[in-house]
């Protein structure tokens, strides 16, 4: 099975449609699949539920899909840095399932591992627990969280072989491994592609069994969310 596609648009062809749940890797603008997000925008699919730690920034990352009104619901842990997100949410135009960051990571990991739900202390006694089952273990209260599985997952890795084994680079790993696991179909955007057998098995972070399609983007923009510099003397 050839997993390598010539561009991001062809890598998404035939697997995306209106109303799907799409999980996207990244933390802020670090480790986001830039080309795949742009191709998703250009595809015109709508009514999406997007699972991501955050929603990019205005005009970049998932922020592009908010601008084009392709996202109807966000499942996120951080929603700052995006004025359009704020405007749509406060106007009642965008649904939000606000999820603590560690809980979001575990919901994705559990979904990928075939675990339908789990209990956590995080969120007990807050609005996060509203409407959810609460159970007591050893005198402590825990809230039950359902796991997450996406129709399509989009992830960013530094290097891959043609079998889809992925290697992430430093903090750009972030949510990507969990997002890759949680997808029924996972598409990986990579900077470097090597032949099967060239990767040391010990350096593989995501096994190729979780990846169905690969596209190379050798020179991503890699924007910096906020640049802070020292005043010149």
Secondary structure as the mmCIF struct_conf table of DSSP 4:
data_model
#
loop_
_struct_conf.conf_type_id
_struct_conf.id
_struct_conf.beg_label_comp_id
_struct_conf.beg_label_asym_id
_struct_conf.beg_label_seq_id
_struct_conf.end_label_comp_id
_struct_conf.end_label_asym_id
_struct_conf.end_label_seq_id
STRN STRN1 UNK A 4 UNK A 5
BEND BEND1 UNK A 6 UNK A 7
HELX_RH_AL_P HELX_RH_AL_P1 UNK A 8 UNK A 12
TURN_TY1_P TURN_TY1_P1 UNK A 13 UNK A 15
TURN_TY1_P TURN_TY1_P2 UNK A 18 UNK A 19
STRN STRN2 UNK A 21 UNK A 24
STRN STRN3 UNK A 27 UNK A 27
TURN_TY1_P TURN_TY1_P3 UNK A 28 UNK A 29
STRN STRN4 UNK A 30 UNK A 30
TURN_TY1_P TURN_TY1_P4 UNK A 31 UNK A 31
HELX_RH_AL_P HELX_RH_AL_P2 UNK A 34 UNK A 43
TURN_TY1_P TURN_TY1_P5 UNK A 44 UNK A 44
BEND BEND2 UNK A 47 UNK A 47
STRN STRN5 UNK A 48 UNK A 51
BEND BEND3 UNK A 53 UNK A 54
STRN STRN6 UNK A 57 UNK A 57
TURN_TY1_P TURN_TY1_P6 UNK A 58 UNK A 59
STRN STRN7 UNK A 60 UNK A 60
TURN_TY1_P TURN_TY1_P7 UNK A 61 UNK A 62
HELX_RH_AL_P HELX_RH_AL_P3 UNK A 63 UNK A 67
TURN_TY1_P TURN_TY1_P8 UNK A 68 UNK A 69
STRN STRN8 UNK A 71 UNK A 76
BEND BEND4 UNK A 77 UNK A 77
BEND BEND5 UNK A 81 UNK A 81
HELX_RH_AL_P HELX_RH_AL_P4 UNK A 83 UNK A 90
TURN_TY1_P TURN_TY1_P9 UNK A 91 UNK A 92
BEND BEND6 UNK A 94 UNK A 94
STRN STRN9 UNK A 95 UNK A 98
HELX_RH_AL_P HELX_RH_AL_P5 UNK A 101 UNK A 113
TURN_TY1_P TURN_TY1_P10 UNK A 114 UNK A 114
STRN STRN10 UNK A 117 UNK A 120
BEND BEND7 UNK A 121 UNK A 121
TURN_TY1_P TURN_TY1_P11 UNK A 122 UNK A 125
BEND BEND8 UNK A 126 UNK A 126
HELX_RH_3T_P HELX_RH_3T_P1 UNK A 127 UNK A 129
TURN_TY1_P TURN_TY1_P12 UNK A 130 UNK A 131
BEND BEND9 UNK A 132 UNK A 132
STRN STRN11 UNK A 134 UNK A 137
TURN_TY1_P TURN_TY1_P13 UNK A 138 UNK A 139
STRN STRN12 UNK A 140 UNK A 146
STRN STRN13 UNK A 150 UNK A 161
TURN_TY1_P TURN_TY1_P14 UNK A 162 UNK A 163
STRN STRN14 UNK A 166 UNK A 167
HELX_RH_3T_P HELX_RH_3T_P2 UNK A 170 UNK A 172
TURN_TY1_P TURN_TY1_P15 UNK A 174 UNK A 175
HELX_RH_AL_P HELX_RH_AL_P6 UNK A 176 UNK A 182
STRN STRN15 UNK A 183 UNK A 194
TURN_TY1_P TURN_TY1_P16 UNK A 196 UNK A 197
BEND BEND10 UNK A 199 UNK A 199
HELX_RH_3T_P HELX_RH_3T_P3 UNK A 201 UNK A 203
BEND BEND11 UNK A 205 UNK A 205
STRN STRN16 UNK A 206 UNK A 206
HELX_RH_3T_P HELX_RH_3T_P4 UNK A 208 UNK A 210
STRN STRN17 UNK A 213 UNK A 216
TURN_TY1_P TURN_TY1_P17 UNK A 218 UNK A 219
BEND BEND12 UNK A 225 UNK A 225
HELX_LH_PP_P HELX_LH_PP_P1 UNK A 230 UNK A 232
#
